[in-house]
Amino acid sequence: MKLSARNILKGTVKQLVTGAVNTEVTLEIAPGIEITSIITRASAEQLGLAEGKEAYAVIKSSNVMMAMD
């Protein structure tokens, strides 16, 4: 598979929180560093996501916002 996205982060599924429509997926990409995404429940099931399995976060965005206090 080829992707046009430039940011592909490999990690381990740390937590899945499944709702009626969506699933919140937390991926640990390095010790203590996590990224969370909300995808459809159907997509999570099709991908076979499960805690402890390897997965990838694929990020393609024209805008990345940053903030600080």
Secondary structure, 3 states (H helix, E strand, C coil): CCCCCCEEEEEEEEEEEECCCEEEEEEEEECCEEEEEEEEHHHHHHHCCCCCCEEEEEECCCCCCCCCC
